[in-house]
Amino acid sequence: MSKMRESEGTRPVAIVTGAAGQDGFFLIKRLVQDGFAVHGTVRRNHAAFASEHSTWDQAVVIHELDLEEPAGYAQLIAALQPDEFYNLAGMSSVATSFVDPAAAWRTNADAVETMLEAVRKDSPATRFYQSSSSEMFGSAPGQESIHDEESPLRPQSPYAAAKAAAHFLCAAYRRAYDMRIACGILFNHESSRRPATFLTRKVADHVRALRGASQAVLRKTPPLAMGNLAARRDWGFAPDYVDGIRRIMGQIDVRARLLGGPPGEDRGSNYRDYVLGTGELHAVWELVDRAFQLAGLPLEWDLAGDPSGWSARFRGTSHLAVVVDPTFTRPVDPPAITADSSRARTELGWKPRTGLDPFLREMLK
């Protein structure tokens, strides 16, 4: 065992990549509560993250690493030989992946191959979690889609294609080397930890700034500019999904407790991937409407005709509150995608909160 690992004492060790992201934040808090010594990785321009969350105490060590130079991750794995490795890092914006598809591939596919090889060669006892994405499923033109673990992958963006490649790579390593690898295919999950570029955070920030505003201020404020208001998605609350991630990683024992009987052997062939989602669909315009309503700003909608012309006004006024801006429309945008998370509910006992309120109320605080 390495000297770096010995310094952790008797606590199990976990590495969490993408520690500055939404899921990394909640996962590290959960791992510390569960008694882990945690090593989180952040990009070099996120160095302030360590001091921002100094309340995590000495159970957390932050490392500055760049996914464009994945050798650093391999070295960290070899030095720590962690009990658990959670890969949450990578380009997370679908829109940005169209602008720089090469970067999406390097960070979401190539870097994963380096991590898997490091685990295989230098830390074969490590349990590996890969954060896959519901964007991998895509959809058939004009069709609504419900996806489970057996659904075909039809990526429709550079981001989704890179995520699909990493997903297949994890399955290949699990079969070929009997490595303990599991992927969580997560549908949209939100919280105030979302970056400002995400749709839900954009809506919440705009609405929160208008709370309590006078009619004069509302009249002067530019309307919220949105993309496809008709698109329907499966949204949940981020802390529930982090609970699902922990259950996926501990699936051997979790399944045994829930389904009865002794745990299966802790080997790669007994690890499965799981879809996590609420199973409920909400249109983007419904999310926007509920956010304004929770802030005491009810809207009146004009949803006639093509969605590119939809808009909303503050109730009882002529002041525009929401408009469609075509520059925010994706080149390819599935009309509706939702999750069938029956396997996770049955085998792992996962029970997410449903509806828009759990995450919108938290984001509007």
Long-range contacts (C-beta under 8 A, 24 or more apart in sequence): 1-81, 2-78, 2-79, 2-80, 2-81, 4-79, 4-80, 5-79, 5-80, 5-81, 5-82, 8-37, 9-37, 11-35, 11-36, 11-37, 11-59, 12-36, 12-37, 12-83, 12-84, 13-37, 13-38, 13-39, 13-80, 13-81, 13-82, 13-83, 13-84, 14-38, 14-39, 14-82, 14-83, 14-84, 14-85, 14-86, 15-39, 15-40, 15-41, 15-76, 15-77, 15-80, 15-82, 15-84, 15-85, 15-86, 16-40, 16-41, 16-86, 16-88, 17-41, 17-65, 17-67, 17-73, 17-85, 17-86, 17-87, 17-88, 17-89, 17-115, 18-42, 18-87, 18-88, 18-89, 18-90, 18-131, 19-49, 19-62, 19-88, 20-46, 20-49, 21-88, 21-89, 21-92, 21-193, 21-195, 22-189, 22-191, 22-193, 22-194, 22-195, 22-238, 23-88, 23-131, 23-189, 23-238, 23-241, 23-242, 23-245, 24-86, 24-88, 24-89, 25-53, 25-193, 26-191, 26-193, 26-238, 26-239, 26-242, 27-86, 27-88, 27-242, 27-245, 27-246, 28-56, 28-60, 29-56, 30-242, 30-243, 30-246, 31-246, 32-56, 32-57, 32-59, 32-60, 34-246, 36-83, 36-84, 37-61, 39-63, 39-76, 39-80, 39-82, 41-65, 41-73, 41-76, 41-89, 43-67, 67-106, 67-107, 67-111, 68-103, 68-106, 68-107, 70-110, 70-111, 70-114, 70-115, 71-114, 73-111, 73-114, 73-115, 73-118, 74-114, 74-115, 74-117, 74-118, 74-122, 77-115, 77-118, 77-119, 77-122, 77-123, 77-126, 78-118, 78-121, 78-122, 78-123, 80-123, 81-122, 81-123, 81-125, 81-126, 82-123, 82-126, 83-125, 83-126, 83-127, 84-126, 84-127, 84-129, 84-249, 85-115, 85-119, 85-123, 85-126, 85-127, 85-128, 85-129, 86-129, 86-131, 86-245, 86-249, 87-112, 87-115, 87-128, 87-129, 87-130, 87-131, 88-131, 90-131, 90-162, 90-163, 91-159, 91-162, 92-159, 92-195, 93-159, 93-197, 93-198, 94-135, 94-157, 94-159, 94-160, 94-330, 95-197, 95-330, 96-159, 96-197, 97-157, 97-158, 97-159, 97-160, 97-162, 98-157, 98-158, 98-330, 98-331, 101-158, 104-158, 104-159, 104-161, 104-162, 105-158, 105-161, 105-162, 105-165, 107-162, 108-159, 108-162, 108-163, 108-165, 108-166, 109-162, 109-163, 109-165, 109-166, 109-169, 112-166, 112-169, 112-170, 113-166, 113-169, 116-169, 116-170, 116-173, 116-179, 116-181, 119-179, 120-173, 120-177, 120-179, 124-177, 124-179, 126-180, 127-180, 127-181, 127-182, 127-249, 128-170, 128-179, 128-180, 128-181, 128-182, 129-181, 129-182, 129-183, 129-184, 129-245, 129-248, 129-249, 130-166, 130-167, 130-170, 130-181, 130-182, 130-183, 130-184, 131-183, 131-184, 131-186, 131-245, 132-163, 132-166, 132-167, 132-170, 132-183, 132-184, 132-185, 132-186, 132-273, 133-159, 133-160, 133-163, 133-185, 133-186, 134-185, 134-186, 134-187, 134-188, 134-234, 134-275, 134-277, 134-337, 134-339, 135-159, 135-160, 135-163, 136-160, 136-163, 136-164, 136-167, 136-185, 137-337, 138-332, 138-334, 138-337, 139-334, 139-335, 139-336, 139-337, 142-335, 143-335, 144-232, 144-281, 144-335, 144-336, 144-337, 144-338, 145-334, 145-336, 145-337, 145-338, 146-338, 146-339, 146-340, 147-185, 147-275, 147-337, 147-338, 147-339, 147-340, 148-275, 148-339, 148-340, 148-341, 148-342, 148-343, 149-185, 149-272, 149-273, 149-274, 149-275, 149-343, 156-332, 156-334, 157-330, 157-331, 157-332, 167-273, 171-273, 174-268, 174-269, 174-271, 175-268, 175-269, 177-268, 178-267, 178-268, 178-269, 179-268, 180-266, 180-267, 180-268, 180-271, 181-268, 181-271, 182-248, 182-249, 182-251, 182-271, 182-272, 182-273, 182-274, 183-273, 183-274, 184-241, 184-244, 184-245, 184-248, 184-273, 184-274, 184-276, 185-273, 185-274, 185-275, 185-276, 186-241, 186-244, 186-276, 186-277, 187-233, 187-234, 187-235, 187-236, 187-275, 187-276, 187-277, 187-278, 187-337, 187-338, 187-339, 188-233, 188-234, 188-235, 188-236, 188-277, 189-235, 189-236, 189-237, 189-238, 189-240, 189-241, 189-276, 189-359, 190-235, 190-236, 190-237, 190-238, 190-359, 190-363, 191-237, 191-238, 191-239, 191-359, 191-362, 191-363, 192-362, 192-363, 192-365, 193-238, 194-238, 194-363, 199-226, 199-227, 199-284, 199-287, 200-235, 200-287, 200-359, 200-360, 200-363, 201-363, 203-287, 203-288, 203-291, 204-291, 204-360, 204-363, 204-364, 207-291, 207-292, 207-294, 207-295, 207-297, 207-364, 208-295, 208-363, 208-364, 210-295, 210-297, 211-295, 211-296, 211-297, 211-364, 212-296, 215-317, 215-319, 218-297, 218-314, 218-317, 218-319, 218-321, 219-317, 219-319, 223-311, 223-320, 223-321, 223-322, 223-323, 224-288, 224-321, 224-322, 224-323, 225-323, 225-324, 225-325, 225-328, 226-284, 226-288, 226-322, 226-323, 226-324, 226-325, 226-328, 227-284, 227-324, 227-325, 227-326, 227-328, 227-329, 227-330, 227-333, 228-284, 228-307, 228-324, 228-329, 228-330, 228-333, 229-283, 229-284, 229-285, 229-288, 229-307, 229-310, 229-322, 229-324, 230-283, 230-284, 230-285, 230-307, 230-310, 230-335, 231-283, 231-284, 231-333, 231-334, 231-335, 231-336, 232-281, 232-282, 232-283, 232-284, 232-335, 232-336, 232-337, 232-338, 233-281, 233-282, 233-284, 233-336, 233-337, 233-338, 234-277, 234-278, 234-279, 234-280, 234-281, 234-337, 234-338, 234-339, 235-278, 235-280, 235-282, 235-287, 235-356, 235-359, 236-276, 236-277, 236-278, 236-352, 236-353, 236-354, 236-358, 236-359, 237-352, 237-353, 237-358, 237-359, 237-362, 238-359, 240-350, 240-351, 240-352, 240-353, 241-276, 241-352, 243-350, 244-274, 244-276, 244-344, 244-348, 244-350, 244-352, 245-276, 247-344, 247-348, 247-349, 247-350, 248-274, 248-344, 248-348, 251-347, 251-348, 254-347, 254-348, 254-349, 255-347, 255-348, 258-346, 258-347, 258-348, 258-349, 259-347, 272-343, 272-347, 274-341, 274-343, 274-344, 274-347, 274-348, 274-350, 275-339, 275-340, 275-341, 275-343, 275-344, 276-339, 276-341, 276-344, 276-350, 276-352, 277-338, 277-339, 277-340, 277-341, 277-352, 278-339, 278-341, 278-352, 278-353, 278-354, 279-338, 279-339, 279-340, 279-341, 279-354, 280-338, 280-354, 280-355, 281-336, 281-338, 282-356, 285-310, 285-312, 285-322, 286-356, 287-356, 287-360, 288-312, 288-322, 290-356, 290-357, 290-360, 291-356, 291-360, 291-364, 292-321, 294-357, 294-360, 294-361, 294-364, 295-364, 297-321
